[in-house]
Amino acid sequence: MSWTGNDDATVTTRISTVRNSLQPSELSVVALILDDAEGVVEMTAQDLSDRAGVARSSVIRTCQKLGYRGFAQLRVALTRELAQTVVSERDYGESALGAIRADIDALAATLPRIASVLSEDAVERAVATIVGAGRLLALASGLSSPLALDVGMRLTAIGRPTEFVADPIGQQIAARQLSAADAVLIVSGSGASEASLKAARAARQTGAAVVVITSFATSPLVSLADISLVVAPAGGTFRHELEHTSRVPHVILLESLVDVVAARLGEHARSTRSAVLEILSDNLSE
């Protein structure tokens, strides 16, 4: 599958969100781009194919899968990305705290790219679906499960009752009891979790809307979704994008999404939040 996201997304972002659908020869090309971006911008397509050990046609095909007409266009985009990349020169030392501070600096510099793959239409449709659904399920498995639990609680706390089901089989049972007036919000970083795929299929059988939040534009879960919100990774370096799996981008999107839903709910959200604050106050010890 080829890139279908926003034109302003960076080369790194595009690679990160479609790499699960690339062929071995194409993965060799993107690996070289990620390892030596500065060197790649000085290469020709033939140079890159020689360095990657693949045919020149594989280089061109890779560029096209990333949404570029050819290698020249990719080089321009990569040059622009390198020029915009902010590298912190501050040395925090080799302590554990230093490593944490360095990671936070790198993350902060790349946060703007998180929304670069999202489309205005998809976000609006997702918000409208969440607000208007009769019943709403928040589902996930594995490392994404805590995010579904959190967003379910947050939505419920603003007056948008949302049910979280942890057990994979229980998710399918709950999804099969939805109707065409209902919706399911599924969070899956990989977009390939079998439990999430089964829950999505169960929901589709009932006609319920399936809203998916994932990191991969070409994942199996996206193909089952009515609305997919693809969140770009927020790594500090080219290699970081591939070597580390972070839920930070999903957390940021979900928290922002809850705030947008609250604004759409208006007075109902404000009155519900007031009641929630009273409950929280009653449960705090002196």
C-alpha positions as CSV (number, residue, x, y, z in Angstrom):
1,M,0.0,0.0,0.0
2,S,1.1,3.6,-0.7
3,W,1.1,6.7,1.5
4,T,-2.4,8.2,1.8
5,G,-1.7,10.8,4.6
6,N,-1.0,14.5,4.6
7,D,1.4,15.9,2.1
8,D,3.3,17.9,4.8
9,A,4.3,14.8,6.8
10,T,8.0,14.3,7.0
11,V,9.9,11.5,5.3
12,T,10.6,9.9,8.7
13,T,6.9,10.1,9.7
14,R,5.9,8.5,6.4
15,I,8.4,5.7,6.8
16,S,7.2,5.1,10.4
17,T,3.5,4.8,9.5
18,V,3.8,2.6,6.4
19,R,6.9,0.5,7.2
20,N,4.8,-2.6,8.2
21,S,3.7,-2.9,4.6
22,L,7.0,-2.6,2.9
23,Q,8.8,-5.4,1.1
24,P,12.3,-6.6,2.2
25,S,14.0,-4.6,-0.6
26,E,12.1,-1.5,0.3
27,L,12.9,-1.9,4.0
28,S,16.6,-2.0,3.0
29,V,16.1,1.4,1.3
30,V,14.3,3.0,4.2
31,A,16.9,1.5,6.7
32,L,19.6,3.4,4.8
33,I,17.6,6.6,4.8
34,L,17.1,6.3,8.6
35,D,20.7,5.4,9.3
36,D,22.3,8.1,7.0
37,A,19.8,10.7,6.1
38,E,22.5,13.3,5.6
39,G,24.4,11.0,3.2
40,V,21.2,10.1,1.3
41,V,20.4,13.7,0.3
42,E,23.8,13.8,-1.6
43,M,23.1,10.5,-3.5
44,T,21.5,9.7,-6.8
45,A,18.9,7.0,-7.0
46,Q,21.6,4.6,-8.4
47,D,23.9,5.5,-5.5
48,L,21.2,4.6,-3.0
49,S,20.3,1.4,-4.8
50,D,24.0,0.3,-4.8
51,R,24.4,1.2,-1.1
52,A,21.2,-0.6,-0.2
53,G,22.0,-3.6,-2.4
54,V,18.8,-3.5,-4.3
55,A,17.6,-2.7,-7.8
56,R,17.1,1.0,-8.8
57,S,13.5,0.2,-9.4
58,S,13.2,-0.8,-5.7
59,V,14.4,2.7,-4.8
60,I,11.8,4.4,-7.0
61,R,9.0,2.0,-5.8
62,T,9.9,2.8,-2.2
63,C,9.7,6.6,-2.9
64,Q,6.3,6.1,-4.5
65,K,5.1,4.1,-1.5
66,L,6.1,7.0,0.7
67,G,4.0,9.3,-1.4
68,Y,6.7,10.9,-3.6
69,R,6.8,10.8,-7.4
70,G,10.4,9.7,-7.4
71,F,13.8,10.0,-5.6
72,A,14.3,13.6,-6.4
73,Q,11.2,14.6,-4.6
74,L,12.1,12.5,-1.6
75,R,15.6,14.1,-1.5
76,V,14.0,17.6,-1.3
77,A,11.6,16.5,1.5
78,L,14.5,14.8,3.4
79,T,16.6,17.9,3.0
80,R,13.8,20.0,4.4
81,E,13.3,17.7,7.3
82,L,17.0,17.7,8.2
83,A,17.0,21.5,8.1
84,Q,14.0,21.6,10.5
85,T,15.4,19.0,12.9
86,V,16.5,20.6,16.2
87,V,19.2,18.7,18.0
88,S,19.8,19.6,21.6
89,E,23.5,20.2,22.3
90,R,23.0,20.2,26.1
91,D,24.9,17.5,27.9
92,Y,22.9,16.1,30.8
93,G,25.5,13.6,31.8
94,E,25.3,9.8,32.0
95,S,23.2,9.4,35.1
96,A,19.7,8.0,35.0
97,L,18.2,11.5,35.5
98,G,20.4,12.8,32.7
99,A,19.1,10.2,30.3
100,I,15.5,11.0,31.3
101,R,16.1,14.8,30.7
102,A,17.7,14.1,27.3
103,D,14.8,11.9,26.3
104,I,12.3,14.7,27.3
105,D,14.2,17.3,25.3
106,A,14.3,15.1,22.2
107,L,10.5,14.3,22.6
108,A,9.6,18.0,23.1
109,A,11.4,18.9,19.9
110,T,9.4,16.4,17.8
111,L,5.9,16.7,19.4
112,P,4.6,18.9,16.5
113,R,4.9,16.0,14.1
114,I,2.4,13.9,16.0
115,A,-0.6,15.4,14.2
116,S,1.1,15.5,10.8
117,V,-0.7,12.4,9.5
118,L,-4.2,13.4,10.8
119,S,-6.8,14.8,8.5
120,E,-9.4,17.4,9.4
121,D,-12.2,15.3,8.0
122,A,-11.2,12.2,10.0
123,V,-10.9,14.0,13.2
124,E,-14.2,15.8,12.8
125,R,-16.0,12.5,12.0
126,A,-14.4,10.8,15.0
127,V,-15.5,13.6,17.4
128,A,-19.0,13.6,15.9
129,T,-19.2,9.8,16.2
130,I,-18.0,9.8,19.8
131,V,-20.5,12.6,20.8
132,G,-23.5,11.1,19.0
133,A,-23.1,7.4,19.6
134,G,-25.8,5.7,21.7
135,R,-23.4,3.3,23.4
136,L,-19.7,3.7,23.2
137,L,-17.1,1.1,23.9
138,A,-13.4,1.8,24.4
139,L,-11.3,-1.3,23.7
140,A,-7.6,-2.2,23.4
141,S,-5.2,-5.0,24.3
142,G,-1.6,-5.4,25.4
143,L,0.3,-2.2,26.0
144,S,-2.6,-0.1,24.6
145,S,-5.1,-1.5,27.1
146,P,-4.3,1.2,29.8
147,L,-5.0,3.9,27.3
148,A,-8.5,2.6,26.5
149,L,-9.2,2.3,30.2
150,D,-8.0,5.9,30.7
151,V,-10.0,7.4,27.8
152,G,-13.1,5.5,28.9
153,M,-12.9,7.0,32.4
154,R,-12.1,10.5,31.0
155,L,-15.0,10.5,28.6
156,T,-17.4,9.2,31.2
157,A,-16.2,12.0,33.5
158,I,-17.2,14.7,31.0
159,G,-20.7,13.2,30.5
160,R,-20.0,10.9,27.6
161,P,-20.6,7.4,29.2
162,T,-18.0,5.0,27.8
163,E,-17.6,1.3,28.6
164,F,-14.2,-0.3,28.9
165,V,-13.9,-4.1,28.6
166,A,-10.5,-5.6,29.4
167,D,-11.1,-9.3,28.5
168,P,-10.5,-10.1,24.8
169,I,-13.5,-12.4,24.6
170,G,-15.6,-10.0,26.7
171,Q,-14.7,-7.3,24.1
172,Q,-16.2,-9.4,21.3
173,I,-19.3,-10.2,23.3
174,A,-19.8,-6.5,24.1
175,A,-19.2,-5.5,20.5
176,R,-21.7,-8.0,19.2
177,Q,-24.4,-6.4,21.4
178,L,-24.0,-2.9,19.8
179,S,-26.3,-1.5,17.2
180,A,-26.0,0.8,14.2
181,A,-26.5,3.7,16.5
182,D,-23.5,2.8,18.6
183,A,-19.7,3.0,18.2
184,V,-16.5,1.4,19.4
185,L,-13.2,3.2,19.9
186,I,-10.2,0.9,19.5
187,V,-6.7,1.9,20.4
188,S,-3.9,-0.2,18.9
189,G,-0.3,1.0,18.3
190,S,0.4,-1.8,15.8
191,G,-3.0,-2.0,14.3
192,A,-2.5,-5.7,14.1
193,S,-3.6,-7.1,17.5
194,E,-5.7,-10.1,16.9
195,A,-7.9,-9.3,19.8
196,S,-8.6,-5.8,18.5
197,L,-9.2,-7.1,15.0
198,K,-11.8,-9.6,16.3
199,A,-13.5,-6.9,18.3
200,A,-13.6,-4.6,15.2
201,R,-15.1,-7.4,13.1
202,A,-17.7,-8.1,15.8
203,A,-18.7,-4.4,15.9
204,R,-18.9,-4.3,12.1
205,Q,-21.4,-7.2,12.1
206,T,-23.8,-5.0,14.1
207,G,-23.4,-2.0,11.9
208,A,-21.8,0.0,14.8
209,A,-19.2,2.7,13.8
210,V,-15.5,1.6,14.3
211,V,-13.1,4.4,15.2
212,V,-9.5,3.3,15.3
213,I,-6.4,5.1,16.8
214,T,-3.1,3.5,15.6
215,S,0.4,4.3,14.5
216,F,0.3,2.6,11.1
217,A,-1.7,3.9,8.1
218,T,-1.5,0.5,6.4
219,S,-2.4,-1.8,9.3
220,P,-5.1,-4.5,9.1
221,L,-7.2,-2.6,11.7
222,V,-7.3,0.5,9.5
223,S,-8.9,-1.6,6.8
224,L,-11.7,-2.5,9.1
225,A,-12.3,1.0,10.4
226,D,-14.9,3.5,9.4
227,I,-12.7,6.3,10.8
228,S,-9.0,5.9,11.4
229,L,-6.8,8.4,13.3
230,V,-3.2,7.6,12.5
231,V,-0.8,9.2,15.0
232,A,2.7,9.8,13.9
233,P,5.5,8.7,16.3
234,A,7.5,11.3,18.2
235,G,11.1,10.0,18.2
236,G,14.1,12.2,18.8
237,T,16.2,10.7,16.0
238,F,15.7,8.8,12.7
239,R,16.7,5.5,14.3
240,H,14.6,6.3,17.4
241,E,11.5,6.1,15.2
242,L,12.0,2.5,14.5
243,E,13.8,1.2,17.6
244,H,11.4,2.5,20.3
245,T,7.7,2.0,20.8
246,S,6.1,4.9,22.7
247,R,2.5,5.5,23.7
248,V,3.1,9.2,24.4
249,P,1.7,10.3,21.0
250,H,-1.5,8.3,21.6
251,V,-1.9,9.7,25.1
252,I,-1.6,13.3,23.8
253,L,-4.1,12.7,21.0
254,L,-6.6,11.0,23.4
255,E,-6.4,13.7,26.0
256,S,-6.9,16.4,23.3
257,L,-9.8,14.4,21.9
258,V,-11.5,14.3,25.2
259,D,-11.2,18.1,25.6
260,V,-12.7,18.6,22.1
261,V,-15.6,16.2,22.9
262,A,-16.1,18.1,26.2
263,A,-16.4,21.4,24.3
264,R,-18.9,19.9,21.9
265,L,-21.0,18.6,24.9
266,G,-21.1,22.1,26.3
267,E,-23.1,22.6,29.5
268,H,-23.6,18.9,30.0
269,A,-19.9,18.4,30.2
270,R,-19.4,21.3,32.6
271,S,-22.2,20.0,35.0
272,T,-20.8,16.5,34.8
273,R,-17.3,17.7,35.6
274,S,-18.7,19.6,38.6
275,A,-20.3,16.5,40.0
276,V,-17.1,14.5,39.4
277,L,-15.1,17.1,41.3
278,E,-17.5,16.7,44.2
279,I,-17.0,12.9,44.2
280,L,-13.2,13.3,44.0
281,S,-13.3,15.7,46.9
282,D,-15.3,13.4,49.0
283,N,-12.8,10.6,48.4
284,L,-9.7,12.5,49.3
285,S,-8.2,11.9,52.8
286,E,-7.2,14.8,55.0
